[in-house]
Amino acid sequence: MRCRRCREAAVIELRQHNAAFCASCFLRHCREQVRRAIEQFSMLASSDRVLVAVSGGKDSLGLWDILLDLGYPSEGLYVGLGIGDGTAEGEPGSGYSRSSGAAARAFAAARGVRLVEIDLPGDYGFDVPTGAAAARRAPCSACGLSKRHLFNQAALDGRYDVVATGHNLDDEAAVLFGNTLRWNTEYLGRQLPVLPGGDGFVKKVKPLVRLGERELAAYCVLRGIDYIVEECPMAAGNRHLGYKEALNAIEERSPGAKHAFYFEFLARASTLFRPLAVAEHEGGLARCASCGSPTTGEVCAFCSLVARATDPDRLAAVSVGLGRTRRGGRRGVPGGAAGSAPGGASVAG
């Protein structure tokens, strides 16, 4: 194979683009795709203070690297979730959050950029596995809820203009697929590459929507970015992963199908659902009695989660359940099987 751009030997073939690239031209391709997404959807201005949500995975670290190379001064935010940190050495998922945090710190140190850190167990008194069980929520739901709240609060506290997340084309196509299967119209109305700020929310953008997981993995390898390869141990059975597998099978037979599915939705159908998303909050938003965040009720969903996840009686019951689970030799978290958040929403690595 020869590089489409310079005719040197290619290192990667991208069937959806009917092209192959050498290493340097492929890196240029990735940066160009992000630049085009930013320009197409008016994601960032040169004066914006950007906070990149990083998990230690290929998507978020690749995004941070590309934004810095494109000239967008940006800082990172890592949220420690306590996943796998209480798991015995050698068990699946052992030390997952410690490893992901180490990868984020190593990247920030190598690039000489600032990394803001929040520790869910240390700052709020619960980790995702135990808190999800105590609150009787699916782990992915508790994780996504916590991240969305903490990303927004950290951006407000740090006076950032924009939060950038590592959602890639595969993530967005899978979420769209799940929401379409169930016709979750309010979520379809909000599935956009840019969520504008205001009313207590900071603007959120997804600059990787033109790149897939395989491209991000190759980008990080070629750039020498050491990222955590292991999948989150709490995600086993997540519907989102099943949707990705189904779309990958379609993509294999019809290269470019995921891009067409997602971008044609944005061009032809997304505006039809936006009024339904707006109608969901017709009554307006109040302020959480506990933390002051925007909410439709008296207390926001995150503060409700914190109260349930740190309740001594609930924790005692969870502790007993976990003990029985370990003695029985079964893995998992009582009180909620792994699954996607409402509408198939997820927070990408």
N, C-alpha and C positions, 0 to 999 in steps of 0.2 A: 504493500500500500504506500501511496505517496501523499504527502500533505497537500490539501487542496490549495493552500495559500502560497507556500514557498517551494513545493515539489520535493522537499527533503523526505527522508524516511519517516513514516507516520508511526506514532506510538499508541494511538487510540482511534477507533472508528465510531462515528456517531450516525447510526442508520437513520434517525429521525431527521437529520440534516443532510443525509446522503453525502457525507463528507468524512474525511479522515484528517488528523492533524499531527504534526510533530509536537514535541513538548512545549517549545516556546510559543508556537502559534495556538496551541490548545489553551495555554494560560491566558493569552490575549483574548481568545474566544470567550472564556469564562468572564473575564472583566468586562468585555463588550456586552455580554448578555445582561449583566447586572447594571451597567451604565444605561442600556436601552430601557430596562424595566424602570429605573429611577426616573428617566426622562419621560417615558410613555405615561406613567401614572403620577407624575409630579410628586415624587416621594420625599425628596430632600432638596434643601437649598444650601448653598455653600456656607451660609452663616449659621446653620442649625447645629445645636449641640446634640450629638447622637449618642444614645445609650444602647449598646448591643447586648441582647440577652444571650449569654453563652452557657452551654452545658458541658463543654469539653468534647462534644461530638464534632464530626466533620462539617456539618452544615453551619453551625454557629461560628466555629473558628474559621472556616473558609470564608464566611461572610465578613467577619471582622477584618480578616487579612485583605480582602478585596476592597472594602470600603476605605481602609487606610491607604492602599495603593492608588485608589481613585481620587485621593485628596480630601476625603471627608474625615476631619478630626473626630474620633469616636473613642469612647471608653466602654468597658465591658461591665456586665452585671452577672454574677454567679450566685445562684440560690442553692445552698446545700440542703438536701431533702432527707438525709439520713437513710437512704435506701441501701440495704445490704450491709450497713456498717455494724449491725448487731448479729450478722450471720457468721457462723463458724467458718474459720479459714478452710478453704478447699471446697466449700459448698457453693453451688451456683449463685452468682450475684454477690458473692462476698466482697465487701468494701467498694461497692459500685460508686457510691457518692464520693468517697475519698479519692478514688481514681479519677473521676470526672473533674473534681475540684483541682486536683494536681495538674491535670492537662490544661485547664483554663489558666492556672497560675503560671505554668511554664510558658505558655504562649505569650501572656502579658509581659513576662519578664524578658523574653527573647525580643519582643518588639518595643520594649520600653514604654508601654502604655499602662494606664491605670485600670485596675480591676476592682470594682465595688463588690463586696461580698455580704450576703445575708445567710445566716444559719438558722434554718427552721427549728431544729430541736433546741438550740441554744437561745434563740431570740423569742420563740413562741411556745416552747415547751412540748412539742410533739414532732415525731418523724412521720413521714407519709404512710408507711405500712401500719404502724400502730394507730395513728390518728384516723386513718381511713376505716379501720376496723371498729374503733370506738364510736365514730360518727356514722357507722353503717353506710359508708359510701364506697363505691368501687375505687381502687387505688388510683387509676388514671384520672378519675373525676376529681378526687381530692388533690392530686398533684396539679392538674390543670387549673383548678380554681385557685390554689395557693399561688401558683406562678403568675397568673394574670393579675391578681391583686397586688402582689409584691413588686412586679415589674412596674405597674402604674404608680404605686406609692413611692418607689425609689426614684422614678423619673420626676415626680412632683417635688420630692424632698431635695433632689439634686438640681432642680431647675433645668432639666433637659427638655429640648424641644420635641424630640422624636425617640420612640423606642423601636429598634429594628430587630426582628426575629428571623430565625433561620428556616422558616417554612419554605420548602422547595416545591417544584412542580409536582413531584410524586405525592407530597403531603396534601397539596391543595386539590389535586385531581381525586385523591382517595376520599377526602372530606366531602367534596362535591358529589361524588358517586354515592356515598352513604346518605347524604341529605336528600338526594334525588330519589333514591330507592324508597325512602320513607316520606317523601314530600314534606320535609321540615321547612315550610315556607319562610318562617321568621329567620331561620339560620341561613337559608339561601339568600335572603335579603341583606345579610351582613357579610357574606363571603366575598370580600373584596381585597385587593392587594394593599389598599390603604384604608385605614379606619381613622377618620378625622378626629381631632381632639376637641375639647370643650366640655363644659358642664362637669368638671372634675376628672376628665379623662385626658391623658396625653396621646397625641397622634401616634399611631402604630403603623409600621410599614413592613412589607415582605419583599425585599429586593431580590430574592433568589427564585422568584416564580417562573423564570425562563430557563432554569437549570434543574436537572434531575439528580437523584441520589448518586448514580454512577459517575456523573460528571464531577460532583463535589468530592467524592472519594478520590478520583484520579487527580483532581486539583490539589488536594491536601498531600497526596503522595509525592507529586512532582514538586511541590513547594517545600517539602520536608516538614510539614506540620504534623506533630505527633498528637493524634486524637484518640479518644477512647473508642475502641472498635465494638466492644460488647454492647448488646442491646439491653435496655433496662429490664431487669428481672421481673418487674411488676407488670410488664406489658404482655405477658403470655396470655393468649386468648383474646387480645384486644381486637375488636371488629375492624378497626382501622387497618391493621396489618393484613387481614383477610381481603379487604378492599384493594389494597396495594397489590396483592398477589393476583387478584382477578384482572386488574388493569395491566399488570405486567404481561399476563398471558395474551391480552388483546394487543398490547404494544408489540409483542414478539411477532405477531402475524401482520400487524399493520403499523409500522413505525411512524411515529408522529401523532398517534391517536390520542395520547394523553394531553399533548399540547393543544390539539384541535378541540378536544372535549372542554378543557378549562377556558381557553381563550375565546372560543365561540360562545360559551356561556356568558362571559363578561361582555362580549360585544353585542349579543343578540337577546339575552334573557335576563341578565341580572337586574336591569332597571325595572322589570316587571314585578320583582319581589321586594324591592326596597320599601315601598309604602307599607308592606306588611311588617317589616322590621321596625319601622318608625311607629306604627300603631301599637306595638307591644309596650311602648313607654309613653302612651298618650297622656296618662295621668301625671307625667312629669316624674322627676327623680327627687327623692328626699336625701338627707344626710344621715349616715349610720350613727346611731346614738352612741356607739362605742368608739369608732375610729374616725368618723366624719367623711368616709368615702361615699360616693353616690350609690344609692340603692333604691329599689322599689318598695322596700319594707322599712320596718323600724330599725332592724339590724341587718347589716350586709351579710352575704353568704359566707365570706371568709371569717368574719367574727363569730358567726354561728358555728362554723367548722371548728374554730379554735376552742370555743366553749365546750363543745361535745368531745373533742379530741383530748382535752385536758381534764375532763370530769373524772374525779377519783373513782366513783362507782363504775363508770363505763370502762375505765382503764383496768380496774381489778377484774372485771368480767373478761376483758380481752386477754389479760395475762393468763387466766385460767384456760381460756380457749387455745391460746398459743402453746401452752404447756402440753395440752392434750394432743394438739396437732404434731408437735415435735416427737412426743412419745410414740405416736402412731406412725411416724415415719412419712407423713404426707407434707408436702410443701404447699404454701399458700397463706392467705390471710383470711381468718374467719370474718364473717360479716359483710362480705362483698367480693364477688369474683371480679377478676380483672376485666375491664371493658372500657369503651370509649366514653368521653364526656358527652353531655347532651349535644346532639347534632353531629356527633363524630369529631368534635373539636379536639385538637391535640396541641402540645407545645413541642416543636421540633427541637432535636439536638442541634 
